[in-house]
Each structure stands twice: as C-alpha cells, then as structure tokens.
Amino acid sequence: MSSAAIIPVAGYGVFTPGVPKAITPVMGRPMIEWIVEKVLNTGLFDPVCIIINPLYGDIIRDALSCF
C-alpha cells in the first residue's frame, strides 16, 4: 500500500521577487526537480501532489516538465 506525498511549493518569492524559491538552481537543476526526483525514486508514494502558488504555476510546471 502506498501513500500520497504532498510537497508544498506555495511561497510568494519574497526574498527573490518574481521568482519562486523552488526553482533556485542547485547543482545546475531547479531545487524542486531534485526533490520530486528523490520522492519518486523511493517508490513509496503514489500520487505525488505539488501544492503551488497560482502566480508561479507556469514557472513550476516548466521546471517539472521532465517528469
């Protein structure tokens, strides 16, 4: 039996105006990409739900287009 993973990515980018912190590059990739990859690779979670701020929905979706 698997469980759902919920990843909250709903900030407003206060410290990085107009840019969500989740797409901050870490070792050449957006931070959220690393997180989602690790969660998926565990095989423990289905589904994986990402809670996003609607203002940054397109940016986050683009960052996760590889999944």
mmCIF file as Biopython writes it, N, C-alpha, C and O atoms, coordinates in Angstrom:
data_model
#
loop_
_atom_site.group_PDB
_atom_site.id
_atom_site.type_symbol
_atom_site.label_atom_id
_atom_site.label_alt_id
_atom_site.label_comp_id
_atom_site.label_asym_id
_atom_site.label_entity_id
_atom_site.label_seq_id
_atom_site.pdbx_PDB_ins_code
_atom_site.Cartn_x
_atom_site.Cartn_y
_atom_site.Cartn_z
_atom_site.occupancy
_atom_site.B_iso_or_equiv
_atom_site.auth_seq_id
_atom_site.auth_asym_id
_atom_site.pdbx_PDB_model_num
ATOM 1   N N  . MET A ? 1  ? 0.842  -1.178 0.000   1.0 0.0 1  A 1 
ATOM 2   C CA . MET A ? 1  ? 0.000  0.000  0.000   1.0 0.0 1  A 1 
ATOM 3   C C  . MET A ? 1  ? 0.886  1.240  0.000   1.0 0.0 1  A 1 
ATOM 4   O O  . MET A ? 1  ? 1.827  1.334  0.789   1.0 0.0 1  A 1 
ATOM 5   N N  . SER A ? 2  ? 0.592  2.183  -0.873  1.0 0.0 2  A 1 
ATOM 6   C CA . SER A ? 2  ? 1.405  3.395  -0.938  1.0 0.0 2  A 1 
ATOM 7   C C  . SER A ? 2  ? 0.633  4.576  -0.358  1.0 0.0 2  A 1 
ATOM 8   O O  . SER A ? 2  ? -0.579 4.519  -0.153  1.0 0.0 2  A 1 
ATOM 9   N N  . SER A ? 3  ? 1.363  5.620  -0.108  1.0 0.0 3  A 1 
ATOM 10  C CA . SER A ? 3  ? 0.791  6.843  0.450   1.0 0.0 3  A 1 
ATOM 11  C C  . SER A ? 3  ? 1.033  7.981  -0.522  1.0 0.0 3  A 1 
ATOM 12  O O  . SER A ? 3  ? 1.913  7.902  -1.379  1.0 0.0 3  A 1 
ATOM 13  N N  . ALA A ? 4  ? 0.254  9.033  -0.385  1.0 0.0 4  A 1 
ATOM 14  C CA . ALA A ? 4  ? 0.459  10.231 -1.198  1.0 0.0 4  A 1 
ATOM 15  C C  . ALA A ? 4  ? 1.570  11.073 -0.585  1.0 0.0 4  A 1 
ATOM 16  O O  . ALA A ? 4  ? 1.695  11.162 0.636   1.0 0.0 4  A 1 
ATOM 17  N N  . ALA A ? 5  ? 2.360  11.678 -1.433  1.0 0.0 5  A 1 
ATOM 18  C CA . ALA A ? 5  ? 3.361  12.649 -0.988  1.0 0.0 5  A 1 
ATOM 19  C C  . ALA A ? 5  ? 2.812  14.032 -1.324  1.0 0.0 5  A 1 
ATOM 20  O O  . ALA A ? 5  ? 2.327  14.263 -2.432  1.0 0.0 5  A 1 
ATOM 21  N N  . ILE A ? 6  ? 2.890  14.935 -0.375  1.0 0.0 6  A 1 
ATOM 22  C CA . ILE A ? 6  ? 2.450  16.310 -0.606  1.0 0.0 6  A 1 
ATOM 23  C C  . ILE A ? 6  ? 3.664  17.210 -0.435  1.0 0.0 6  A 1 
ATOM 24  O O  . ILE A ? 6  ? 4.280  17.250 0.630   1.0 0.0 6  A 1 
ATOM 25  N N  . ILE A ? 7  ? 3.998  17.929 -1.499  1.0 0.0 7  A 1 
ATOM 26  C CA . ILE A ? 7  ? 5.151  18.825 -1.489  1.0 0.0 7  A 1 
ATOM 27  C C  . ILE A ? 7  ? 4.637  20.254 -1.602  1.0 0.0 7  A 1 
ATOM 28  O O  . ILE A ? 7  ? 4.180  20.658 -2.672  1.0 0.0 7  A 1 
ATOM 29  N N  . PRO A ? 8  ? 4.702  21.029 -0.518  1.0 0.0 8  A 1 
ATOM 30  C CA . PRO A ? 8  ? 4.226  22.420 -0.587  1.0 0.0 8  A 1 
ATOM 31  C C  . PRO A ? 8  ? 5.265  23.329 -1.243  1.0 0.0 8  A 1 
ATOM 32  O O  . PRO A ? 8  ? 6.403  23.420 -0.784  1.0 0.0 8  A 1 
ATOM 33  N N  . VAL A ? 9  ? 4.863  23.991 -2.307  1.0 0.0 9  A 1 
ATOM 34  C CA . VAL A ? 9  ? 5.733  24.921 -3.035  1.0 0.0 9  A 1 
ATOM 35  C C  . VAL A ? 9  ? 4.889  26.170 -3.321  1.0 0.0 9  A 1 
ATOM 36  O O  . VAL A ? 9  ? 4.768  26.600 -4.468  1.0 0.0 9  A 1 
ATOM 37  N N  . ALA A ? 10 ? 4.315  26.735 -2.275  1.0 0.0 10 A 1 
ATOM 38  C CA . ALA A ? 10 ? 3.331  27.795 -2.474  1.0 0.0 10 A 1 
ATOM 39  C C  . ALA A ? 10 ? 3.768  29.152 -1.941  1.0 0.0 10 A 1 
ATOM 40  O O  . ALA A ? 10 ? 2.927  29.978 -1.588  1.0 0.0 10 A 1 
ATOM 41  N N  . GLY A ? 11 ? 5.067  29.388 -1.881  1.0 0.0 11 A 1 
ATOM 42  C CA . GLY A ? 11 ? 5.541  30.682 -1.392  1.0 0.0 11 A 1 
ATOM 43  C C  . GLY A ? 11 ? 5.337  31.793 -2.408  1.0 0.0 11 A 1 
ATOM 44  O O  . GLY A ? 11 ? 4.926  31.556 -3.544  1.0 0.0 11 A 1 
ATOM 45  N N  . TYR A ? 12 ? 5.632  32.998 -1.976  1.0 0.0 12 A 1 
ATOM 46  C CA . TYR A ? 12 ? 5.478  34.160 -2.846  1.0 0.0 12 A 1 
ATOM 47  C C  . TYR A ? 12 ? 6.801  34.710 -3.347  1.0 0.0 12 A 1 
ATOM 48  O O  . TYR A ? 12 ? 6.801  35.727 -4.040  1.0 0.0 12 A 1 
ATOM 49  N N  . GLY A ? 13 ? 7.905  34.099 -3.037  1.0 0.0 13 A 1 
ATOM 50  C CA . GLY A ? 13 ? 9.191  34.583 -3.512  1.0 0.0 13 A 1 
ATOM 51  C C  . GLY A ? 13 ? 9.554  35.935 -2.941  1.0 0.0 13 A 1 
ATOM 52  O O  . GLY A ? 13 ? 10.080 36.788 -3.655  1.0 0.0 13 A 1 
ATOM 53  N N  . VAL A ? 14 ? 9.281  36.145 -1.654  1.0 0.0 14 A 1 
ATOM 54  C CA . VAL A ? 14 ? 9.518  37.436 -1.013  1.0 0.0 14 A 1 
ATOM 55  C C  . VAL A ? 14 ? 10.998 37.832 -1.079  1.0 0.0 14 A 1 
ATOM 56  O O  . VAL A ? 14 ? 11.326 38.999 -1.296  1.0 0.0 14 A 1 
ATOM 57  N N  . PHE A ? 15 ? 11.880 36.856 -0.892  1.0 0.0 15 A 1 
ATOM 58  C CA . PHE A ? 15 ? 13.311 37.151 -0.917  1.0 0.0 15 A 1 
ATOM 59  C C  . PHE A ? 15 ? 13.881 37.150 -2.327  1.0 0.0 15 A 1 
ATOM 60  O O  . PHE A ? 15 ? 14.971 37.668 -2.569  1.0 0.0 15 A 1 
ATOM 61  N N  . THR A ? 16 ? 13.142 36.571 -3.244  1.0 0.0 16 A 1 
ATOM 62  C CA . THR A ? 16 ? 13.533 36.558 -4.654  1.0 0.0 16 A 1 
ATOM 63  C C  . THR A ? 16 ? 12.327 37.019 -5.470  1.0 0.0 16 A 1 
ATOM 64  O O  . THR A ? 16 ? 11.679 36.200 -6.122  1.0 0.0 16 A 1 
ATOM 65  N N  . PRO A ? 17 ? 12.015 38.312 -5.445  1.0 0.0 17 A 1 
ATOM 66  C CA . PRO A ? 17 ? 10.782 38.825 -6.070  1.0 0.0 17 A 1 
ATOM 67  C C  . PRO A ? 17 ? 10.576 38.331 -7.500  1.0 0.0 17 A 1 
ATOM 68  O O  . PRO A ? 17 ? 11.456 38.444 -8.353  1.0 0.0 17 A 1 
ATOM 69  N N  . GLY A ? 18 ? 9.390  37.782 -7.733  1.0 0.0 18 A 1 
ATOM 70  C CA . GLY A ? 18 ? 9.024  37.307 -9.055  1.0 0.0 18 A 1 
ATOM 71  C C  . GLY A ? 18 ? 9.573  35.944 -9.425  1.0 0.0 18 A 1 
ATOM 72  O O  . GLY A ? 18 ? 9.275  35.416 -10.496 1.0 0.0 18 A 1 
ATOM 73  N N  . VAL A ? 19 ? 10.373 35.379 -8.543  1.0 0.0 19 A 1 
ATOM 74  C CA . VAL A ? 19 ? 10.970 34.066 -8.827  1.0 0.0 19 A 1 
ATOM 75  C C  . VAL A ? 19 ? 10.729 33.158 -7.629  1.0 0.0 19 A 1 
ATOM 76  O O  . VAL A ? 19 ? 11.209 33.451 -6.534  1.0 0.0 19 A 1 
ATOM 77  N N  . PRO A ? 20 ? 10.000 32.066 -7.810  1.0 0.0 20 A 1 
ATOM 78  C CA . PRO A ? 20 ? 9.782  31.157 -6.683  1.0 0.0 20 A 1 
ATOM 79  C C  . PRO A ? 20 ? 11.083 30.486 -6.248  1.0 0.0 20 A 1 
ATOM 80  O O  . PRO A ? 20 ? 11.903 30.092 -7.077  1.0 0.0 20 A 1 
ATOM 81  N N  . LYS A ? 21 ? 11.252 30.366 -4.949  1.0 0.0 21 A 1 
ATOM 82  C CA . LYS A ? 21 ? 12.467 29.753 -4.407  1.0 0.0 21 A 1 
ATOM 83  C C  . LYS A ? 21 ? 12.657 28.321 -4.906  1.0 0.0 21 A 1 
ATOM 84  O O  . LYS A ? 21 ? 13.786 27.839 -5.001  1.0 0.0 21 A 1 
ATOM 85  N N  . ALA A ? 22 ? 11.567 27.649 -5.222  1.0 0.0 22 A 1 
ATOM 86  C CA . ALA A ? 22 ? 11.637 26.251 -5.651  1.0 0.0 22 A 1 
ATOM 87  C C  . ALA A ? 22 ? 12.411 26.065 -6.946  1.0 0.0 22 A 1 
ATOM 88  O O  . ALA A ? 22 ? 12.881 24.961 -7.221  1.0 0.0 22 A 1 
ATOM 89  N N  . ILE A ? 23 ? 12.557 27.112 -7.749  1.0 0.0 23 A 1 
ATOM 90  C CA . ILE A ? 23 ? 13.320 26.940 -8.990  1.0 0.0 23 A 1 
ATOM 91  C C  . ILE A ? 23 ? 14.741 27.483 -8.870  1.0 0.0 23 A 1 
ATOM 92  O O  . ILE A ? 23 ? 15.449 27.609 -9.870  1.0 0.0 23 A 1 
ATOM 93  N N  . THR A ? 24 ? 15.152 27.802 -7.652  1.0 0.0 24 A 1 
ATOM 94  C CA . THR A ? 24 ? 16.526 28.209 -7.426  1.0 0.0 24 A 1 
ATOM 95  C C  . THR A ? 24 ? 17.446 27.067 -7.864  1.0 0.0 24 A 1 
ATOM 96  O O  . THR A ? 24 ? 17.246 25.924 -7.453  1.0 0.0 24 A 1 
ATOM 97  N N  . PRO A ? 25 ? 18.441 27.362 -8.687  1.0 0.0 25 A 1 
ATOM 98  C CA . PRO A ? 25 ? 19.319 26.286 -9.154  1.0 0.0 25 A 1 
ATOM 99  C C  . PRO A ? 25 ? 20.179 25.701 -8.033  1.0 0.0 25 A 1 
ATOM 100 O O  . PRO A ? 25 ? 20.775 26.425 -7.236  1.0 0.0 25 A 1 
ATOM 101 N N  . VAL A ? 26 ? 20.221 24.388 -7.999  1.0 0.0 26 A 1 
ATOM 102 C CA . VAL A ? 26 ? 21.088 23.646 -7.084  1.0 0.0 26 A 1 
ATOM 103 C C  . VAL A ? 26 ? 21.828 22.634 -7.955  1.0 0.0 26 A 1 
ATOM 104 O O  . VAL A ? 26 ? 21.218 21.736 -8.534  1.0 0.0 26 A 1 
ATOM 105 N N  . MET A ? 27 ? 23.128 22.787 -8.039  1.0 0.0 27 A 1 
ATOM 106 C CA . MET A ? 27 ? 23.942 21.909 -8.881  1.0 0.0 27 A 1 
ATOM 107 C C  . MET A ? 27 ? 23.386 21.813 -10.300 1.0 0.0 27 A 1 
ATOM 108 O O  . MET A ? 27 ? 23.322 20.731 -10.883 1.0 0.0 27 A 1 
ATOM 109 N N  . GLY A ? 28 ? 22.985 22.962 -10.846 1.0 0.0 28 A 1 
ATOM 110 C CA . GLY A ? 28 ? 22.560 23.028 -12.239 1.0 0.0 28 A 1 
ATOM 111 C C  . GLY A ? 28 ? 21.117 22.674 -12.537 1.0 0.0 28 A 1 
ATOM 112 O O  . GLY A ? 28 ? 20.704 22.705 -13.696 1.0 0.0 28 A 1 
ATOM 113 N N  . ARG A ? 29 ? 20.338 22.336 -11.512 1.0 0.0 29 A 1 
ATOM 114 C CA . ARG A ? 29 ? 18.927 21.977 -11.723 1.0 0.0 29 A 1 
ATOM 115 C C  . ARG A ? 29 ? 18.059 22.716 -10.716 1.0 0.0 29 A 1 
ATOM 116 O O  . ARG A ? 29 ? 18.520 23.041 -9.622  1.0 0.0 29 A 1 
ATOM 117 N N  . PRO A ? 30 ? 16.797 22.987 -11.076 1.0 0.0 30 A 1 
ATOM 118 C CA . PRO A ? 30 ? 15.903 23.622 -10.106 1.0 0.0 30 A 1 
ATOM 119 C C  . PRO A ? 30 ? 15.755 22.748 -8.858  1.0 0.0 30 A 1 
ATOM 120 O O  . PRO A ? 30 ? 15.666 21.525 -8.956  1.0 0.0 30 A 1 
ATOM 121 N N  . MET A ? 31 ? 15.729 23.379 -7.699  1.0 0.0 31 A 1 
ATOM 122 C CA . MET A ? 31 ? 15.620 22.657 -6.435  1.0 0.0 31 A 1 
ATOM 123 C C  . MET A ? 31 ? 14.420 21.697 -6.436  1.0 0.0 31 A 1 
ATOM 124 O O  . MET A ? 31 ? 14.543 20.562 -5.976  1.0 0.0 31 A 1 
ATOM 125 N N  . ILE A ? 32 ? 13.272 22.139 -6.943  1.0 0.0 32 A 1 
ATOM 126 C CA . ILE A ? 32 ? 12.068 21.302 -6.934  1.0 0.0 32 A 1 
ATOM 127 C C  . ILE A ? 32 ? 12.267 20.032 -7.768  1.0 0.0 32 A 1 
ATOM 128 O O  . ILE A ? 32 ? 11.684 18.992 -7.460  1.0 0.0 32 A 1 
ATOM 129 N N  . GLU A ? 33 ? 13.074 20.110 -8.803  1.0 0.0 33 A 1 
ATOM 130 C CA . GLU A ? 33 ? 13.333 18.934 -9.625  1.0 0.0 33 A 1 
ATOM 131 C C  . GLU A ? 33 ? 14.048 17.855 -8.812  1.0 0.0 33 A 1 
ATOM 132 O O  . GLU A ? 33 ? 13.703 16.678 -8.906  1.0 0.0 33 A 1 
ATOM 133 N N  . TRP A ? 34 ? 15.036 18.249 -8.019  1.0 0.0 34 A 1 
ATOM 134 C CA . TRP A ? 34 ? 15.742 17.303 -7.148  1.0 0.0 34 A 1 
ATOM 135 C C  . TRP A ? 34 ? 14.781 16.652 -6.158  1.0 0.0 34 A 1 
ATOM 136 O O  . TRP A ? 34 ? 14.813 15.440 -5.944  1.0 0.0 34 A 1 
ATOM 137 N N  . ILE A ? 35 ? 13.925 17.483 -5.558  1.0 0.0 35 A 1 
ATOM 138 C CA . ILE A ? 35 ? 13.008 16.976 -4.530  1.0 0.0 35 A 1 
ATOM 139 C C  . ILE A ? 35 ? 12.037 15.965 -5.124  1.0 0.0 35 A 1 
ATOM 140 O O  . ILE A ? 35 ? 11.864 14.873 -4.582  1.0 0.0 35 A 1 
ATOM 141 N N  . VAL A ? 36 ? 11.403 16.327 -6.235  1.0 0.0 36 A 1 
ATOM 142 C CA . VAL A ? 36 ? 10.431 15.423 -6.864  1.0 0.0 36 A 1 
ATOM 143 C C  . VAL A ? 36 ? 11.120 14.137 -7.314  1.0 0.0 36 A 1 
ATOM 144 O O  . VAL A ? 36 ? 10.574 13.048 -7.141  1.0 0.0 36 A 1 
ATOM 145 N N  . GLU A ? 37 ? 12.299 14.257 -7.881  1.0 0.0 37 A 1 
ATOM 146 C CA . GLU A ? 37 ? 13.035 13.060 -8.316  1.0 0.0 37 A 1 
ATOM 147 C C  . GLU A ? 37 ? 13.284 12.115 -7.153  1.0 0.0 37 A 1 
ATOM 148 O O  . GLU A ? 37 ? 13.069 10.908 -7.273  1.0 0.0 37 A 1 
ATOM 149 N N  . LYS A ? 38 ? 13.733 12.653 -6.031  1.0 0.0 38 A 1 
ATOM 150 C CA . LYS A ? 38 ? 14.020 11.803 -4.866  1.0 0.0 38 A 1 
ATOM 151 C C  . LYS A ? 38 ? 12.753 11.138 -4.328  1.0 0.0 38 A 1 
ATOM 152 O O  . LYS A ? 38 ? 12.766 9.959  -3.974  1.0 0.0 38 A 1 
ATOM 153 N N  . VAL A ? 39 ? 11.658 11.902 -4.271  1.0 0.0 39 A 1 
ATOM 154 C CA . VAL A ? 39 ? 10.394 11.343 -3.783  1.0 0.0 39 A 1 
ATOM 155 C C  . VAL A ? 39 ? 9.919  10.223 -4.711  1.0 0.0 39 A 1 
ATOM 156 O O  . VAL A ? 39 ? 9.517  9.158  -4.243  1.0 0.0 39 A 1 
ATOM 157 N N  . LEU A ? 40 ? 9.964  10.458 -6.015  1.0 0.0 40 A 1 
ATOM 158 C CA . LEU A ? 40 ? 9.530  9.432  -6.969  1.0 0.0 40 A 1 
ATOM 159 C C  . LEU A ? 40 ? 10.411 8.190  -6.913  1.0 0.0 40 A 1 
ATOM 160 O O  . LEU A ? 40 ? 9.921  7.067  -7.023  1.0 0.0 40 A 1 
ATOM 161 N N  . ASN A ? 41 ? 11.710 8.398  -6.741  1.0 0.0 41 A 1 
ATOM 162 C CA . ASN A ? 41 ? 12.641 7.263  -6.732  1.0 0.0 41 A 1 
ATOM 163 C C  . ASN A ? 41 ? 12.487 6.364  -5.511  1.0 0.0 41 A 1 
ATOM 164 O O  . ASN A ? 41 ? 12.946 5.222  -5.535  1.0 0.0 41 A 1 
ATOM 165 N N  . THR A ? 42 ? 11.859 6.843  -4.456  1.0 0.0 42 A 1 
ATOM 166 C CA . THR A ? 42 ? 11.654 5.974  -3.292  1.0 0.0 42 A 1 
ATOM 167 C C  . THR A ? 42 ? 10.673 4.858  -3.610  1.0 0.0 42 A 1 
ATOM 168 O O  . THR A ? 42 ? 10.745 3.776  -3.028  1.0 0.0 42 A 1 
ATOM 169 N N  . GLY A ? 43 ? 9.752  5.123  -4.541  1.0 0.0 43 A 1 
ATOM 170 C CA . GLY A ? 43 ? 8.729  4.139  -4.870  1.0 0.0 43 A 1 
ATOM 171 C C  . GLY A ? 43 ? 7.662  3.991  -3.801  1.0 0.0 43 A 1 
ATOM 172 O O  . GLY A ? 43 ? 6.815  3.102  -3.891  1.0 0.0 43 A 1 
ATOM 173 N N  . LEU A ? 44 ? 7.693  4.848  -2.793  1.0 0.0 44 A 1 
ATOM 174 C CA . LEU A ? 44 ? 6.761  4.739  -1.675  1.0 0.0 44 A 1 
ATOM 175 C C  . LEU A ? 44 ? 5.493  5.567  -1.849  1.0 0.0 44 A 1 
ATOM 176 O O  . LEU A ? 44 ? 4.505  5.347  -1.149  1.0 0.0 44 A 1 
ATOM 177 N N  . PHE A ? 45 ? 5.519  6.516  -2.781  1.0 0.0 45 A 1 
ATOM 178 C CA . PHE A ? 45 ? 4.425  7.479  -2.862  1.0 0.0 45 A 1 
ATOM 179 C C  . PHE A ? 45 ? 3.717  7.455  -4.207  1.0 0.0 45 A 1 
ATOM 180 O O  . PHE A ? 45 ? 4.342  7.515  -5.266  1.0 0.0 45 A 1 
ATOM 181 N N  . ASP A ? 46 ? 2.418  7.366  -4.136  1.0 0.0 46 A 1 
ATOM 182 C CA . ASP A ? 46 ? 1.579  7.454  -5.329  1.0 0.0 46 A 1 
ATOM 183 C C  . ASP A ? 46 ? 0.199  7.903  -4.879  1.0 0.0 46 A 1 
ATOM 184 O O  . ASP A ? 46 ? -0.501 7.136  -4.217  1.0 0.0 46 A 1 
ATOM 185 N N  . PRO A ? 47 ? -0.202 9.070  -5.203  1.0 0.0 47 A 1 
ATOM 186 C CA . PRO A ? 47 ? 0.405  10.044 -6.107  1.0 0.0 47 A 1 
ATOM 187 C C  . PRO A ? 47 ? 1.362  10.976 -5.379  1.0 0.0 47 A 1 
ATOM 188 O O  . PRO A ? 47 ? 1.472  10.958 -4.153  1.0 0.0 47 A 1 
ATOM 189 N N  . VAL A ? 48 ? 2.055  11.798 -6.178  1.0 0.0 48 A 1 
ATOM 190 C CA . VAL A ? 48 ? 2.878  12.880 -5.650  1.0 0.0 48 A 1 
ATOM 191 C C  . VAL A ? 48 ? 2.147  14.170 -5.997  1.0 0.0 48 A 1 
ATOM 192 O O  . VAL A ? 48 ? 1.954  14.482 -7.172  1.0 0.0 48 A 1 
ATOM 193 N N  . CYS A ? 49 ? 1.744  14.914 -4.983  1.0 0.0 49 A 1 
ATOM 194 C CA . CYS A ? 49 ? 0.993  16.155 -5.179  1.0 0.0 49 A 1 
ATOM 195 C C  . CYS A ? 49 ? 1.880  17.339 -4.834  1.0 0.0 49 A 1 
ATOM 196 O O  . CYS A ? 49 ? 2.503  17.370 -3.773  1.0 0.0 49 A 1 
ATOM 197 N N  . ILE A ? 50 ? 1.933  18.311 -5.734  1.0 0.0 50 A 1 
ATOM 198 C CA . ILE A ? 50 ? 2.733  19.502 -5.505  1.0 0.0 50 A 1 
ATOM 199 C C  . ILE A ? 50 ? 1.770  20.678 -5.384  1.0 0.0 50 A 1 
ATOM 200 O O  . ILE A ? 50 ? 1.035  20.992 -6.320  1.0 0.0 50 A 1 
ATOM 201 N N  . ILE A ? 51 ? 1.782  21.316 -4.231  1.0 0.0 51 A 1 
ATOM 202 C CA . ILE A ? 51 ? 0.911  22.462 -3.968  1.0 0.0 51 A 1 
ATOM 203 C C  . ILE A ? 51 ? 1.669  23.708 -4.394  1.0 0.0 51 A 1 
ATOM 204 O O  . ILE A ? 51 ? 2.727  24.009 -3.842  1.0 0.0 51 A 1 
ATOM 205 N N  . ILE A ? 52 ? 1.132  24.439 -5.377  1.0 0.0 52 A 1 
ATOM 206 C CA . ILE A ? 52 ? 1.838  25.595 -5.918  1.0 0.0 52 A 1 
ATOM 207 C C  . ILE A ? 52 ? 1.052  26.883 -5.728  1.0 0.0 52 A 1 
ATOM 208 O O  . ILE A ? 52 ? -0.167 26.867 -5.551  1.0 0.0 52 A 1 
ATOM 209 N N  . ASN A ? 53 ? 1.765  27.984 -5.768  1.0 0.0 53 A 1 
ATOM 210 C CA . ASN A ? 53 ? 1.157  29.304 -5.780  1.0 0.0 53 A 1 
ATOM 211 C C  . ASN A ? 53 ? 0.703  29.551 -7.219  1.0 0.0 53 A 1 
ATOM 212 O O  . ASN A ? 53 ? 1.514  29.446 -8.139  1.0 0.0 53 A 1 
ATOM 213 N N  . PRO A ? 54 ? -0.576 29.879 -7.434  1.0 0.0 54 A 1 
ATOM 214 C CA . PRO A ? 54 ? -1.069 30.080 -8.800  1.0 0.0 54 A 1 
ATOM 215 C C  . PRO A ? 54 ? -0.291 31.133 -9.589  1.0 0.0 54 A 1 
ATOM 216 O O  . PRO A ? 54 ? -0.239 31.080 -10.818 1.0 0.0 54 A 1 
ATOM 217 N N  . LEU A ? 55 ? 0.311  32.082 -8.884  1.0 0.0 55 A 1 
ATOM 218 C CA . LEU A ? 55 ? 1.090  33.108 -9.587  1.0 0.0 55 A 1 
ATOM 219 C C  . LEU A ? 55 ? 2.298  32.523 -10.298 1.0 0.0 55 A 1 
ATOM 220 O O  . LEU A ? 55 ? 2.761  33.064 -11.302 1.0 0.0 55 A 1 
ATOM 221 N N  . TYR A ? 56 ? 2.807  31.414 -9.773  1.0 0.0 56 A 1 
ATOM 222 C CA . TYR A ? 56 ? 4.011  30.812 -10.336 1.0 0.0 56 A 1 
ATOM 223 C C  . TYR A ? 56 ? 3.741  29.454 -10.971 1.0 0.0 56 A 1 
ATOM 224 O O  . TYR A ? 56 ? 4.675  28.693 -11.224 1.0 0.0 56 A 1 
ATOM 225 N N  . GLY A ? 57 ? 2.492  29.148 -11.226 1.0 0.0 57 A 1 
ATOM 226 C CA . GLY A ? 57 ? 2.134  27.832 -11.763 1.0 0.0 57 A 1 
ATOM 227 C C  . GLY A ? 57 ? 2.872  27.468 -13.034 1.0 0.0 57 A 1 
ATOM 228 O O  . GLY A ? 57 ? 3.389  26.358 -13.157 1.0 0.0 57 A 1 
ATOM 229 N N  . ASP A ? 58 ? 2.929  28.396 -13.985 1.0 0.0 58 A 1 
ATOM 230 C CA . ASP A ? 58 ? 3.593  28.102 -15.257 1.0 0.0 58 A 1 
ATOM 231 C C  . ASP A ? 58 ? 5.091  27.869 -15.066 1.0 0.0 58 A 1 
ATOM 232 O O  . ASP A ? 58 ? 5.672  26.985 -15.694 1.0 0.0 58 A 1 
ATOM 233 N N  . ILE A ? 59 ? 5.706  28.662 -14.200 1.0 0.0 59 A 1 
ATOM 234 C CA . ILE A ? 59 ? 7.150  28.530 -13.961 1.0 0.0 59 A 1 
ATOM 235 C C  . ILE A ? 59 ? 7.463  27.164 -13.332 1.0 0.0 59 A 1 
ATOM 236 O O  . ILE A ? 59 ? 8.409  26.487 -13.732 1.0 0.0 59 A 1 
ATOM 237 N N  . ILE A ? 60 ? 6.656  26.777 -12.347 1.0 0.0 60 A 1 
ATOM 238 C CA . ILE A ? 60 ? 6.878  25.485 -11.679 1.0 0.0 60 A 1 
ATOM 239 C C  . ILE A ? 60 ? 6.614  24.340 -12.650 1.0 0.0 60 A 1 
ATOM 240 O O  . ILE A ? 60 ? 7.379  23.377 -12.701 1.0 0.0 60 A 1 
ATOM 241 N N  . ARG A ? 61 ? 5.532  24.444 -13.419 1.0 0.0 61 A 1 
ATOM 242 C CA . ARG A ? 61 ? 5.240  23.389 -14.406 1.0 0.0 61 A 1 
ATOM 243 C C  . ARG A ? 61 ? 6.389  23.234 -15.397 1.0 0.0 61 A 1 
ATOM 244 O O  . ARG A ? 61 ? 6.777  22.115 -15.732 1.0 0.0 61 A 1 
ATOM 245 N N  . ASP A ? 62 ? 6.933  24.357 -15.866 1.0 0.0 62 A 1 
ATOM 246 C CA . ASP A ? 62 ? 8.060  24.293 -16.797 1.0 0.0 62 A 1 
ATOM 247 C C  . ASP A ? 62 ? 9.268  23.619 -16.149 1.0 0.0 62 A 1 
ATOM 248 O O  . ASP A ? 62 ? 9.958  22.826 -16.790 1.0 0.0 62 A 1 
ATOM 249 N N  . ALA A ? 63 ? 9.523  23.935 -14.882 1.0 0.0 63 A 1 
ATOM 250 C CA . ALA A ? 63 ? 10.663 23.343 -14.183 1.0 0.0 63 A 1 
ATOM 251 C C  . ALA A ? 63 ? 10.495 21.841 -14.011 1.0 0.0 63 A 1 
ATOM 252 O O  . ALA A ? 63 ? 11.480 21.112 -13.902 1.0 0.0 63 A 1 
ATOM 253 N N  . LEU A ? 64 ? 9.236  21.373 -13.987 1.0 0.0 64 A 1 
ATOM 254 C CA . LEU A ? 64 ? 8.969  19.950 -13.787 1.0 0.0 64 A 1 
ATOM 255 C C  . LEU A ? 64 ? 8.566  19.233 -15.059 1.0 0.0 64 A 1 
ATOM 256 O O  . LEU A ? 64 ? 8.045  18.119 -15.010 1.0 0.0 64 A 1 
ATOM 257 N N  . SER A ? 65 ? 8.800  19.860 -16.189 1.0 0.0 65 A 1 
ATOM 258 C CA . SER A ? 65 ? 8.371  19.273 -17.470 1.0 0.0 65 A 1 
ATOM 259 C C  . SER A ? 65 ? 9.061  17.950 -17.773 1.0 0.0 65 A 1 
ATOM 260 O O  . SER A ? 65 ? 8.577  17.177 -18.600 1.0 0.0 65 A 1 
ATOM 261 N N  . CYS A ? 66 ? 10.186 17.680 -17.114 1.0 0.0 66 A 1 
ATOM 262 C CA . CYS A ? 66 ? 10.903 16.424 -17.368 1.0 0.0 66 A 1 
ATOM 263 C C  . CYS A ? 66 ? 10.207 15.216 -16.742 1.0 0.0 66 A 1 
ATOM 264 O O  . CYS A ? 66 ? 10.592 14.078 -17.008 1.0 0.0 66 A 1 
ATOM 265 N N  . PHE A ? 67 ? 9.193  15.450 -15.919 1.0 0.0 67 A 1 
ATOM 266 C CA . PHE A ? 67 ? 8.507  14.328 -15.260 1.0 0.0 67 A 1 
ATOM 267 C C  . PHE A ? 67 ? 7.238  14.004 -15.961 1.0 0.0 67 A 1 
ATOM 268 O O  . PHE A ? 67 ? 6.523  13.089 -15.553 1.0 0.0 67 A 1 
#
